[in-house]
Amino acid sequence: MPTTETTPNSITNGIQLIGSAMARVQELRGESLPDPLDAADYDPIDHLNSLFAHPAALASVTPVARSLDTHLDSLDAEISALVSTQAATNTDSLSRISAAKADLSELFDNIDTVRARAMRTEEAITAMTADIKKLDSTKRNLTLSMTMLKRLQMLTTAFEQLKANTKMRQYRECASLLAAVLELMAHFKSYRSIAQIATLSRNVADLKAELLEQVCEDFEMAFVKNEVASRKGMLSEACAVIDALGDMAKQRIIGWYCNAQLREYRQVFRGNDEAGSLDNISRRYAWFKRMLKTYDEEHSNIFPASWKVNEVLASSYCEGTKDDFKSILQRAMRREGGQSLDVNLLLSALQETLDFELYLERRFSGGIENRNSGFLTSTAHLDTRASMDTISSKDNAITTSFGKTISEAFEPYLSLWVEAQEKALALMMPKYRASPLRPPDATDEDFVPTTAVHPSSIELFHFYRLTLSQCAKLSTGSKLLDLSKIFAKYLDTYAESVLGGFLNPPGAGGAGGGAGADALKIEDIAIILNTADYCYTTTSQLADKIKSRLSEPSLIESLDLTPQRDSFLSIINRVLSLLSTRVATALEPAWREMRNSPWSRMETVGDQSGYLTPLLSALRQSAGDILDVIAKFEWRRAFASRLVEVITTKFLENIVLCRPIGSVGAEQMLLDSYVLKKALEELPTLRPPAHAHADDPPQQIPQSYLKHVARSFAKLDSLLKTLQVSINPAEGIVQAYLIHIGDSNLGNFKKILDLKGVRKSEQQGLGELFKVHVPAHEGLVESSAVMNQVVIGGLPTEKTQGPSIGAGLSAGGFGDLSAVLAAARDGVDTLRQEGEQGGLGKFFRRDAQGKLRFGQEER
């Protein structure tokens, strides 16, 4: 094959051809081939090596060098062109900046010119209007002078007319003239430095004093001479003058009137021990009522209604009467150490005083107790009351409060009253304990068990309401707190002795003749539940109302009726326990049938066991009868929760009593527990309450209750799932226990083996295997809750089986019956095991229940 000679020109042409080809490819791909000279990390050695990769390429060094020189010259030319362009651009920018500076300088010059012209214009306008301003000021001063001269003329004229009318006792004209004089005189306060104005001001003040004394003299003469009726018009016009004279004059005339009207009262009841005693307290109040009647008929037209003279008169009377009562009570307590103070008389006087204060409230302010909205609600009384020194014409909206105006005198002696209330409550409790749950004359048509409460509870809280209302009017301090402690004491007594007495067992001296809880009908138990619920709710309202009446924060913190609420809640829990026990008693025949089933010899699993049908029937019937009489859904749900606990506990007990339990039997029990769980989930809404409205919305089962049912049956499920597993192979039962039960207690594991009927000899090996597998499982508890409830060897005493056998054995010295039976069962298993080895097994057989019996095995 002939060889081809390589020349430098051919290499250069090849390089250019390759470069052109690569550039064409990049162009077709839409890409641009980067120039190695533009690279940031340009390395000339690498570039030369790439250009002259072959020794033969060295012949093209000279053409490449010329190409680089040409490229360098083109770059220099391009740079020179760019520098020239940039220099021209900078020169244009400098010229434009210079032109802008010249324009700004010209603009500032124009602004200064405009400002100077504006200042010259303002000076010209000011010079033109100076004369006009001077004329305006002169006009204003002249107008003010003319006005003051005119007012001075009017003041002088009115003053002279007022002096003349005062001498003639023309009070209607005096009232209007006096108001005008005082109003005009107010304009000259700043001119009193002028002698004439100062003299006129003193003359006006002297005339005011003279006019006041003249009016007071006319009032005194009219009342002393009994000429009020004939001079009523003049006195009424004189009150208008008093109104114009101001508040001090009004207070003086009202004070004089009150003292004049109460002078006879003070002489009769303060200076006479017999008339002023507590026995004659009704005479005091009757006297003042006649005084108010006299005011309404004879004096009310004299005084303006805005003065409220009758209220001030009543307030003065109450203040004086309160002082009298304080003196009387102090003297009574000093005699023989307070033994002469009759409590009944004190309570009677206090009650009459409260009635009188309520009469004044109704008459003057309309503030009466509102007993139609809520428990113990009344209008709040005002501790502050307007006095004669603070009444003014601007206080027309203020109404005097007469709460505690007189009864405050009895407050230091309220301890006697509180003791009297305690004695009254102590007498009420035996009567409540002896009363029946239902009145003897009550008919079935009128009796509604869902809402019926014991009448004594309503009577008790009605007494509390009245007593609290009375005490709050007298004291909102420590005495009210003492009364609340008495309330708390007898709430406990009512809960424990009255309601708790109905639930006592027979022969315990319970309420209602000691019938006891066993003899109570469901309707009667519902009355106890409703009464406890009513007392529980009302006790909270009572505590809130007492706190709203207490005046000191420290006393509010000391009040706590939570223990009393807990007492009634305890009664509710006892009632629910009693009702759940009754349901459990009704289910006992079904449980007995469950115990009689051959759980160790079952071969197949059915739909449900035979005992479950009567159990569910008895559950729905007995629980439905109870739900019929429970109206409040809260207690229906609590009863259902309590019943779930009772039934799951009873189910667990019967699982223990049904041993030995085979794998199929455990699976059947698991299915039965699922059916029973579904029935209990629907329990709160099994039946609507009796006498419920048809349009009431159906109650929804709360999720908390469903979770409670699920938690309760989860314990049974874990036990039954463990019992389902066979002991062959042995690791299966151990693993099932550790997974489902989840504890590391060997004793509990042996309980599972006992329930499955594993012999004691076989349990030892399984126990050793259990110890080996325990370390491989994390999170195991020391002892599970469900296994703590499993008691092997104990037979619970049933009420239907008569006296307890265990009690008799214990009395005879044999100890615990469960221990005796467990030892006997273990001994029989051992004997049977040994007998099978020695030929004795033929004398033992298992009956239908899987228990060992003596006798030959049936063939």
C-alpha positions in Angstrom: 0.0 0.0 0.0 1.6 3.4 -1.0 2.4 5.9 1.7 1.3 9.5 1.7 3.7 12.3 2.6 2.5 14.7 5.2 3.4 18.4 4.6 3.0 21.5 6.9 0.4 23.0 4.6 -1.7 19.9 4.7 -1.6 19.9 8.5 -2.6 23.5 8.7 -5.4 22.9 6.2 -6.5 19.9 8.1 -6.7 21.9 11.4 -8.7 24.6 9.7 -10.9 22.1 8.1 -11.6 20.4 11.4 -12.2 23.7 13.1 -14.7 24.7 10.3 -16.4 21.3 10.6 -16.7 21.6 14.4 -18.0 25.2 14.1 -20.6 24.0 11.5 -21.8 21.2 13.8 -22.1 23.6 16.7 -24.1 26.0 14.4 -26.4 23.3 13.3 -27.0 22.2 17.0 -27.7 25.8 17.9 -24.5 25.9 20.1 -21.4 28.1 19.9 -18.0 26.6 20.2 -16.1 28.5 23.0 -12.9 30.1 22.2 -10.0 28.7 24.3 -8.5 32.2 24.6 -11.7 33.4 26.4 -11.5 30.8 29.2 -10.9 32.1 32.7 -8.3 29.4 33.5 -6.5 29.7 30.1 -3.2 27.8 30.0 -1.0 28.5 27.0 0.9 25.2 27.4 -2.3 23.2 27.2 -3.5 25.3 24.3 -0.2 24.7 22.4 -0.3 21.0 23.2 -3.8 20.8 21.7 -2.8 22.6 18.6 0.4 20.7 18.1 -0.5 17.3 19.4 1.6 15.5 16.8 5.2 16.1 15.9 4.2 16.5 12.3 2.2 19.5 13.2 5.3 21.5 14.2 5.8 22.4 10.6 2.7 24.7 10.8 4.1 26.8 13.6 4.9 29.7 11.3 1.3 30.0 9.8 -0.2 29.7 13.2 2.0 32.5 14.5 1.0 34.7 11.7 -2.7 33.9 12.4 -2.2 34.9 16.0 -0.5 38.1 15.1 -3.4 38.9 12.7 -5.9 38.1 15.5 -3.9 40.3 17.9 -3.9 43.2 15.5 -7.7 42.9 15.1 -8.2 43.0 18.8 -6.0 46.1 19.2 -8.1 47.8 16.5 -11.3 46.9 18.2 -10.1 48.1 21.6 -9.0 51.5 20.1 -12.4 51.9 18.5 -14.1 51.3 21.8 -11.9 53.7 23.7 -12.6 56.4 21.1 -16.3 55.8 21.3 -16.3 56.0 25.2 -14.3 59.3 25.1 -16.8 60.9 22.9 -19.7 59.7 25.1 -18.0 61.2 28.3 -17.6 64.6 26.5 -21.4 64.7 25.7 -22.3 63.8 29.3 -20.1 66.7 30.7 -21.7 69.1 28.3 -25.2 68.1 29.3 -24.4 68.4 33.1 -23.0 71.9 32.5 -26.2 72.9 30.7 -28.4 71.5 33.6 -26.4 73.5 36.2 -26.9 76.7 34.2 -30.7 76.0 34.0 -30.8 75.4 37.8 -29.0 78.7 38.5 -31.4 80.6 36.3 -34.4 78.8 38.1 -33.1 79.8 41.6 -32.7 83.4 40.4 -36.4 83.4 39.2 -37.5 82.0 42.6 -35.7 84.8 44.5 -37.3 87.4 42.3 -40.8 86.0 42.9 -40.2 85.9 46.7 -39.1 89.5 46.7 -42.1 90.6 44.7 -44.4 88.7 47.2 -42.9 90.4 50.2 -43.3 93.8 48.6 -46.9 93.0 47.8 -47.6 91.9 51.4 -46.1 95.1 52.7 -48.3 97.1 50.4 -51.5 95.2 51.4 -50.6 95.6 55.2 -50.2 99.3 54.7 -53.5 99.5 52.9 -55.4 97.5 55.6 -53.8 99.0 58.7 -56.5 101.7 59.0 -59.2 99.1 58.5 -57.9 97.0 61.4 -57.7 100.0 63.6 -61.3 100.8 62.9 -62.4 97.2 63.6 -60.6 97.2 67.0 -62.2 100.6 67.9 -65.7 99.2 66.9 -65.2 96.0 69.0 -64.1 98.0 72.1 -67.0 100.4 71.6 -69.5 97.5 71.3 -68.1 95.9 74.5 -68.4 99.2 76.4 -72.0 99.7 75.3 -72.8 96.1 76.2 -71.3 96.4 79.7 -73.0 99.7 80.2 -76.3 98.2 79.2 -75.8 95.2 81.5 -74.9 97.5 84.3 -78.0 99.5 83.7 -80.1 96.3 83.7 -78.3 95.1 86.9 -79.0 98.3 88.7 -82.6 98.3 87.6 -83.2 94.6 88.5 -81.5 95.1 91.9 -83.7 98.0 92.8 -86.8 96.0 91.8 -85.6 93.0 93.7 -85.2 95.1 96.9 -88.7 96.5 96.5 -90.3 93.0 95.9 -88.4 91.5 98.8 -89.9 94.0 101.2 -93.4 93.3 99.7 -92.7 89.5 99.8 -93.5 89.1 96.2 -91.5 85.9 95.9 -92.6 84.9 92.4 -91.1 88.1 91.0 -88.2 87.9 93.4 -87.2 84.5 92.0 -87.0 85.7 88.4 -85.3 89.0 89.3 -82.8 87.2 91.6 -81.9 84.8 88.8 -81.4 87.8 86.4 -79.3 89.7 89.0 -77.1 86.7 89.7 -76.6 86.1 86.0 -75.8 89.7 85.2 -73.5 89.9 88.2 -71.4 87.0 86.9 -70.4 89.3 83.9 -68.8 91.8 86.3 -66.5 89.4 88.2 -63.4 90.6 86.4 -64.4 94.3 87.1 -64.6 94.1 90.9 -61.5 96.2 91.2 -63.7 99.1 90.3 -65.1 100.7 93.4 -68.7 101.1 92.1 -68.8 97.4 90.9 -67.4 96.2 94.2 -70.0 98.2 96.2 -72.8 96.8 93.9 -71.5 93.2 94.5 -71.6 93.6 98.3 -75.1 95.0 98.1 -76.3 92.0 96.0 -74.7 89.6 98.6 -76.4 91.4 101.5 -79.7 91.2 99.7 -79.3 87.4 99.1 -78.7 86.9 102.8 -81.6 89.1 103.8 -83.9 87.2 101.3 -82.8 83.8 102.7 -83.5 84.8 106.3 -86.8 86.3 105.3 -87.9 83.1 103.5 -86.8 80.9 106.5 -88.7 83.2 108.8 -91.8 82.9 106.7 -91.5 79.0 106.7 -91.1 78.9 110.5 -94.0 81.2 111.1 -96.3 79.3 108.8 -95.5 75.9 110.4 -95.6 77.3 114.0 -98.9 79.1 113.5 -100.4 76.2 111.5 -100.9 78.5 108.5 -99.4 76.2 106.0 -102.7 75.6 104.1 -103.5 79.3 103.8 -99.9 80.3 102.9 -99.1 77.3 100.6 -98.9 79.5 97.5 -96.5 81.9 99.0 -94.3 79.1 100.4 -94.2 77.4 97.0 -93.1 80.7 95.4 -90.5 81.1 98.2 -89.0 77.7 97.2 -88.4 79.1 93.8 -86.4 81.8 95.5 -84.4 79.2 97.4 -83.7 77.4 94.2 -82.2 80.6 92.8 -80.2 81.1 95.9 -78.3 77.8 95.4 -77.7 74.5 97.0 -76.6 75.8 100.5 -79.9 77.6 100.9 -81.8 74.5 99.7 -80.0 72.3 102.2 -80.8 74.7 105.0 -84.5 74.9 104.3 -84.8 71.1 103.8 -82.8 70.4 107.0 -85.0 72.7 109.0 -88.1 71.0 107.6 -86.9 67.5 108.5 -85.9 68.5 112.0 -89.2 70.3 112.5 -91.2 67.2 111.4 -89.1 64.7 113.4 -89.0 66.8 116.6 -92.1 65.1 118.0 -90.9 61.7 117.0 -87.6 62.2 118.9 -89.4 63.4 121.9 -91.8 60.5 122.1 -89.6 57.5 121.2 -86.2 58.7 122.4 -87.2 60.1 125.8 -89.5 57.3 126.7 -88.0 53.8 127.5 -91.3 52.0 127.1 -92.3 53.7 123.7 -88.7 53.4 122.4 -88.2 49.7 123.2 -88.1 46.9 120.7 -91.6 45.8 121.7 -93.0 49.0 120.2 -90.9 49.0 117.0 -94.1 48.8 115.0 -95.3 52.1 116.5 -92.2 53.8 115.2 -92.8 52.7 111.7 -96.5 53.4 111.8 -95.8 56.9 113.0 -93.5 57.6 110.1 -95.9 56.2 107.6 -98.5 58.7 108.9 -95.8 61.4 108.5 -95.3 60.4 104.9 -99.1 60.5 104.4 -99.2 64.0 105.9 -96.4 65.1 103.5 -98.2 63.7 100.5 -101.5 65.4 101.4 -100.3 68.8 102.8 -96.7 69.5 102.0 -95.8 67.9 98.7 -97.2 70.9 96.8 -94.9 73.3 98.6 -91.5 71.8 97.7 -90.4 71.1 94.1 -90.4 67.4 93.1 -86.7 67.7 92.2 -85.8 68.4 95.8 -87.0 64.9 96.9 -87.8 66.2 100.3 -89.7 63.1 101.2 -86.7 60.9 100.5 -84.4 63.2 102.6 -87.0 63.1 105.4 -87.1 59.3 105.2 -83.3 59.2 105.2 -83.1 61.4 108.3 -85.7 59.3 110.1 -83.7 56.1 109.3 -80.5 57.6 110.6 -82.1 58.6 113.9 -83.9 55.3 114.3 -80.7 53.4 113.6 -78.9 55.4 116.4 -81.8 54.7 118.7 -81.7 50.9 118.1 -77.9 50.9 118.6 -78.4 52.4 122.1 -81.3 50.1 122.9 -79.3 47.0 121.9 -76.2 48.0 123.7 -78.2 48.6 127.0 -79.9 45.3 126.6 -76.5 43.4 126.1 -75.0 45.2 129.2 -77.8 43.9 131.4 -76.8 40.6 133.0 -74.2 39.9 130.3 -76.8 40.0 127.5 -79.2 37.5 129.0 -82.0 39.9 128.9 -81.9 40.2 125.1 -84.7 38.0 123.8 -83.7 36.4 120.5 -87.3 36.0 119.4 -87.9 39.7 120.1 -84.7 40.5 118.2 -85.7 38.4 115.2 -89.2 40.0 115.2 -87.8 43.5 115.3 -85.3 42.6 112.6 -88.1 41.2 110.4 -90.2 44.3 110.9 -87.2 46.5 110.1 -86.5 44.6 106.9 -90.2 44.9 105.9 -90.1 48.6 106.5 -86.9 49.1 104.5 -88.5 47.1 101.7 -91.5 49.4 101.9 -89.3 52.5 101.6 -87.5 50.9 98.6 -90.7 50.2 96.9 -92.0 53.7 97.6 -89.0 55.7 96.5 -87.0 53.5 94.1 -89.2 50.6 93.1 -86.2 48.2 93.9 -87.8 45.0 95.0 -86.5 41.4 94.8 -86.8 39.7 91.5 -87.6 36.1 92.3 -88.7 35.1 88.9 -85.4 34.7 87.1 -82.9 32.2 88.5 -82.1 31.1 92.0 -81.6 33.7 94.7 -81.6 36.7 92.3 -82.5 40.1 93.6 -81.7 43.7 92.7 -78.4 44.8 94.1 -78.8 47.4 96.8 -76.6 50.4 97.1 -74.4 50.6 100.2 -74.0 54.4 99.7 -76.9 56.7 100.1 -77.4 60.3 99.3 -77.3 62.6 102.3 -78.7 66.1 102.8 -75.2 67.6 102.3 -74.7 66.1 98.8 -78.1 66.7 97.2 -78.2 69.3 94.4 -80.3 70.2 91.6 -78.0 68.3 89.2 -78.6 65.0 91.0 -82.1 64.5 90.0 -81.3 61.0 88.6 -79.9 59.8 92.0 -82.3 57.7 94.0 -81.7 57.0 97.7 -81.3 53.4 98.6 -82.8 52.4 102.0 -81.3 48.9 102.2 -79.5 48.5 105.6 -80.3 52.1 106.6 -81.9 50.9 109.9 -81.1 47.1 110.0 -77.4 48.0 110.1 -77.8 48.5 113.8 -78.7 44.8 114.2 -75.5 43.6 112.4 -73.3 43.2 115.5 -75.9 40.9 117.0 -76.5 38.8 113.9 -74.7 35.9 115.6 -77.8 35.3 117.6 -79.8 35.3 114.4 -77.4 32.9 112.7 -77.8 30.6 115.7 -81.5 30.8 115.4 -81.3 29.7 111.8 -79.1 26.8 112.7 -81.6 25.6 115.3 -84.4 25.9 112.7 -82.4 23.7 110.3 -81.7 21.2 113.1 -85.4 20.8 113.7 -86.1 20.4 109.9 -83.7 17.5 109.4 -85.6 14.8 111.6 -88.8 15.8 109.8 -87.1 15.2 106.4 -85.7 11.9 107.5 -89.1 10.7 108.6 -90.9 11.8 105.5 -91.6 9.1 102.8 -90.1 9.3 99.3 -93.5 9.8 97.8 -96.3 11.6 99.5 -99.1 9.2 100.6 -101.7 11.2 98.8 -99.8 11.2 95.5 -101.5 9.5 92.6 -99.8 7.5 89.8 -101.2 9.9 87.3 -99.4 12.9 88.9 -96.2 11.0 89.5 -93.4 11.4 86.9 -90.3 9.5 88.0 -88.0 11.2 85.5 -88.5 14.6 87.0 -89.8 14.0 90.5 -87.7 15.1 93.5 -88.2 14.8 97.2 -90.2 17.8 98.4 -87.8 18.3 101.3 -85.0 19.4 98.9 -87.2 22.2 97.4 -88.3 23.3 100.9 -84.6 23.3 102.1 -83.3 25.5 99.3 -86.3 27.8 99.6 -85.4 28.3 103.2 -81.8 28.9 102.2 -82.9 31.5 99.6 -85.0 33.5 102.0 -82.4 33.3 104.8 -79.6 34.4 102.5 -81.7 37.3 101.2 -82.3 38.5 104.7 -78.7 38.1 105.8 -77.4 39.9 102.8 -79.5 42.9 103.6 -77.9 43.0 107.1 -74.3 42.0 106.5 -72.1 41.1 103.6 -69.1 40.3 105.8 -68.2 37.7 108.3 -71.8 37.0 109.5 -72.7 36.0 105.9 -69.8 33.7 105.8 -70.9 32.2 109.1 -74.3 31.6 107.7 -72.8 29.9 104.6 -70.9 27.5 106.9 -74.3 26.6 108.6 -75.7 26.0 105.1 -72.7 23.7 104.3 -73.1 21.8 107.5 -76.8 21.0 106.9 -76.2 20.2 103.2 -73.9 17.5 104.4 -76.5 16.4 106.9 -79.2 16.3 104.3 -77.0 14.2 101.9 -75.8 11.7 104.5 -78.8 11.4 106.8 -81.8 12.0 104.5 -80.8 10.8 101.0 -78.2 8.4 102.3 -80.7 7.0 104.8 -82.9 5.8 102.0 -80.0 3.8 100.6 -79.1 2.1 104.0 -79.4 -1.7 104.2 -82.4 -3.1 106.1 -82.1 -2.7 109.9 -79.7 0.1 109.6 -82.2 2.7 110.7 -82.6 4.3 107.3 -85.0 7.0 106.4 -88.6 6.2 105.6 -88.9 3.6 108.3 -85.7 1.7 107.6 -87.0 -0.1 104.6 -83.5 -0.1 103.0 -82.3 0.0 99.5 -83.4 -3.6 98.6 -87.0 -2.9 99.2 -87.0 0.3 97.1 -88.7 0.4 93.8 -86.9 1.7 90.7 -89.2 4.7 90.7 -88.2 5.5 94.3 -84.5 5.2 93.5 -85.1 7.6 90.6 -86.5 10.1 93.1 -83.3 9.8 95.1 -81.2 10.3 92.0 -83.2 13.3 90.8 -83.0 14.9 94.3 -79.3 14.4 94.5 -78.8 15.9 91.1 -81.1 18.8 91.9 -79.1 19.5 95.1 -75.8 19.1 93.3 -76.7 21.7 90.7 -78.4 24.1 93.2 -75.5 23.9 95.6 -73.3 25.4 92.8 -75.7 28.2 92.2 -75.9 28.8 96.0 -72.1 29.1 96.2 -72.0 31.6 93.3 -74.8 33.7 94.8 -73.1 33.8 98.2 -69.8 34.9 96.6 -71.6 37.6 94.7 -72.9 39.0 98.0 -69.7 38.8 100.0 -67.9 42.2 100.2 -64.3 41.1 100.9 -62.1 39.1 98.6 -60.6 37.2 101.6 -64.1 36.0 102.6 -64.8 34.9 99.0 -61.7 32.8 99.0 -62.8 31.2 102.3 -66.1 30.1 100.9 -66.1 26.6 99.4 -69.1 24.3 98.9 -67.2 21.8 96.9 -67.3 19.1 99.6 -71.0 19.5 99.8 -71.3 19.0 96.0 -69.1 16.0 96.3 -71.5 14.6 99.0 -74.4 14.7 96.6 -72.2 13.3 93.8 -71.4 10.4 96.2 -75.1 9.8 96.6 -75.5 9.7 92.8 -72.7 7.2 92.6 -74.3 5.0 95.2 -77.6 5.1 93.4 -75.9 4.1 90.1 -74.1 1.3 91.9 -77.3 0.1 93.3 -79.0 0.1 89.9 -76.1 -1.7 88.3 -76.2 -4.3 91.0 -79.9 -4.9 90.4 -79.1 -5.5 86.7 -76.2 -7.9 87.7 -78.7 -9.8 89.9 -81.1 -10.2 87.0 -78.2 -11.6 84.8 -77.2 -14.3 87.3 -79.2 -17.2 85.9 -77.6 -16.6 82.5 -74.2 -16.6 84.1 -75.0 -19.9 85.8 -75.9 -21.4 82.5 -72.6 -20.2 81.1 -70.7 -22.0 83.9 -72.6 -25.2 83.2 -71.4 -25.3 79.5 -68.6 -27.8 78.6 -66.0 -25.3 77.5 -63.2 -27.8 77.5 -64.8 -30.3 75.1 -66.2 -27.9 72.5 -65.3 -29.0 68.9 -66.9 -26.2 66.8 -67.7 -22.5 67.1 -71.3 -21.4 66.6 -72.9 -18.1 66.1 -73.3 -17.4 69.8 -73.6 -19.5 73.0 -77.0 -20.6 74.4 -76.6 -18.6 77.6 -76.1 -15.4 75.7 -79.7 -15.1 74.5 -81.3 -15.1 78.0 -78.5 -12.8 79.2 -79.1 -10.2 76.5 -82.8 -10.4 77.0 -82.5 -9.9 80.8 -80.0 -7.1 80.2 -82.3 -5.2 77.8 -85.3 -5.7 80.1 -83.7 -4.8 83.4 -81.5 -2.0 82.1 -84.4 -0.7 79.9 -86.7 -0.4 83.0 -84.0 1.6 84.7 -83.3 3.9 81.7 -87.1 4.6 81.6 -86.9 6.6 84.8 -83.5 8.4 84.2 -84.1 11.6 82.2 -80.7 13.3 82.3 -78.5 11.9 79.6 -75.4 12.5 81.8 -76.6 10.0 84.4 -77.9 7.5 81.7 -74.4 7.5 80.3 -72.8 7.1 83.8 -75.2 4.2 84.6 -74.3 2.5 81.3 -70.5 3.0 82.0 -71.0 1.5 85.5 -72.9 -1.4 84.1 -70.1 -2.1 81.5 -67.6 -2.3 84.4 -69.9 -4.7 86.3 -70.6 -7.0 83.4 -67.0 -7.2 82.2 -65.9 -8.0 85.8 -68.6 -10.6 86.0 -67.7 -12.0 82.6 -64.0 -12.4 83.8 -65.1 -14.1 87.0 -67.2 -16.6 85.1 -64.3 -17.3 82.7 -62.3 -18.3 85.7 -65.1 -20.5 87.0 -65.5 -22.2 83.6 -62.0 -23.7 83.6 -60.6 -25.8 82.1 -61.2 -23.9 78.8 -60.2 -25.4 75.5 -59.0 -23.5 72.5 -62.4 -23.8 70.8 -64.2 -22.8 73.9 -62.0 -19.7 74.2 -62.8 -18.8 70.6 -66.5 -19.2 71.3 -66.2 -17.0 74.4 -64.4 -14.4 72.3 -67.3 -14.4 69.9 -69.7 -14.1 72.8 -67.8 -11.1 74.2 -68.1 -9.4 70.8 -71.8 -9.8 70.7 -72.1 -8.6 74.3 -69.9 -5.6 73.5 -72.2 -4.5 70.6 -75.2 -4.8 72.9 -73.5 -2.6 75.6 -72.5 0.0 73.0 -76.2 0.7 72.3 -77.2 0.7 76.0 -77.4 4.6 76.6 -80.0 4.9 73.8 -81.7 1.6 74.5 -84.9 3.4 75.5 -85.9 7.0 75.7 -87.0 8.3 79.1 -90.6 7.8 80.0 -92.8 10.9 79.4 -90.2 12.3 77.0 -91.5 14.6 74.2 -91.9 13.0 70.8 -90.2 15.9 69.1 -87.1 15.7 71.2 -84.0 15.0 69.1 -82.5 11.6 69.5 -79.4 11.4 71.7 -76.1 10.4 70.1 -73.9 7.9 71.8 -70.7 9.8 72.9 -67.4 8.7 71.6 -66.0 8.7 75.1 -68.5 6.0 76.1 -67.7 3.8 73.1 -64.0 4.1 73.9 -64.8 3.1 77.5 -66.6 0.0 76.3 -63.7 -0.8 73.9 -61.1 -0.5 76.7 -63.1 -2.7 79.1 -63.5 -5.5 76.6 -59.9 -5.2 75.3 -58.8 -6.8 78.6 -61.1 -9.8 78.0 -60.1 -10.1 74.4 -56.4 -10.3 75.3 -57.1 -13.0 77.8 -59.4 -15.1 75.5 -57.0 -14.7 72.5 -54.2 -16.2 74.7 -56.5 -19.0 75.8 -57.2 -19.8 72.1 -53.6 -20.9 71.6 -52.8 -24.6 72.2 -50.0 -25.7 74.4 -48.6 -27.8 71.6 -46.2 -26.6 70.6 -45.2 -25.0 74.0 -43.6 -22.0 72.4 -47.0 -21.0 71.0 -48.7 -20.4 74.3 -45.7 -18.6 75.6 -45.4 -16.3 72.6 -49.2 -15.7 72.7 -49.1 -14.7 76.3 -46.2 -12.3 75.8 -47.9 -10.7 72.9 -51.5 -10.4 74.1 -51.0 -10.2 77.9 -47.7 -8.4 77.8 -46.3 -8.9 81.3 -43.3 -10.7 82.7 -45.0 -12.2 85.7 -44.5 -16.0 85.9 -47.4 -16.3 88.4 -49.8 -14.7 86.0 -48.6 -17.0 83.2 -49.4 -20.0 85.4 -52.9 -18.6 85.9 -53.3 -19.0 82.1 -52.1 -22.5 82.3 -54.6 -23.2 85.2 -57.4 -21.8 83.0 -56.5 -24.1 80.2 -56.3 -27.1 82.6 -52.6 -27.8 82.3 -51.4 -30.1 85.1 -49.0 -28.8 87.7 -46.3 -31.2 86.5 -46.4 -29.8 83.0 -46.5 -26.2 84.2 -42.9 -26.4 85.5 -41.5 -27.0 82.1 -43.6 -24.3 80.5 -42.5 -21.9 83.2 -38.9 -22.5 82.4 -39.6 -21.9 78.7 -41.5 -18.7 79.7 -38.4 -17.4 81.6 -36.2 -18.1 78.5 -38.5 -16.1 76.2 -39.1 -13.1 78.4 -35.8 -11.3 77.8 -36.4 -11.3 74.1 -39.5 -9.1 74.4 -39.2 -5.5 75.3 -41.8 -3.3 76.9 -43.3 -6.0 79.2 -45.0 -4.7 82.3 -44.5 -6.3 85.7 -48.1 -7.4 86.0 -51.0 -6.7 83.7 -54.3 -5.3 84.9 -56.4 -8.1 83.5 -54.3 -10.8 85.2 -54.5 -9.0 88.5 -58.3 -9.5 88.4 -57.9 -13.3 87.7 -58.2 -15.2 91.0 -57.7 -18.9 90.6 -59.4 -21.1 93.2 -62.0 -18.7 94.6 -65.7 -19.2 94.2 -67.7 -15.9 94.7 -70.6 -16.1 97.1 -73.9 -15.9 95.4 -77.0 -14.5 97.0 -79.1 -17.2 95.6 -77.1 -20.0 97.1 -77.8 -19.2 100.7 -75.1 -18.8 103.4 -71.5 -18.8 102.4 -69.7 -22.1 102.9 -66.4 -20.3 103.2 -67.6 -18.5 106.2 -68.4 -21.7 108.0 -65.1 -23.2 107.2 -63.3 -20.2 108.4 -65.2 -20.3 111.6 -64.2 -24.0 112.0 -60.6 -23.2 111.5 -60.0 -24.3 107.9 -59.1 -20.8 106.7 -59.8 -19.5 103.3 -62.2 -21.6 101.3 -60.5 -20.7 98.0 -57.1 -22.0 99.2 -58.8 -25.3 100.4 -60.5 -25.9 97.1 -57.4 -25.1 95.1 -55.3 -27.5 97.1 -58.0 -30.2 96.7 -58.1 -29.7 93.0 -54.3 -29.9 92.7 -54.3 -33.0 94.8 -56.9 -34.7 92.6 -54.9 -33.9 89.5 -51.8 -35.3 91.0 -53.6 -38.4 92.2 -55.1 -39.0 88.7 -51.7 -38.6 87.1 -50.1 -41.1 89.4 -53.1 -43.4 89.1 -52.8 -43.5 85.3 -49.2 -44.6 85.7 -50.1 -47.2 88.3 -53.4 -48.3 87.0 -55.5 -46.2 89.3 -56.8 -43.9 86.5 -59.6 -46.2 85.7 -61.3 -45.3 89.0 -61.6 -41.6 87.9 -63.6 -40.0 85.1 -64.6 -36.5 84.1 -68.3 -35.5 84.1 -70.1 -33.3 81.5 -68.5 -30.2 83.0 -64.9 -31.6 82.7 -64.6 -32.1 86.5 -63.0 -35.3 88.0 -65.4 -37.7 89.6 -64.8 -41.0 91.4 -65.9 -44.1 89.6 -65.1 -46.1 86.5 -65.0 -44.4 83.2 -68.1 -44.9 81.1 -67.6 -47.0 78.0 
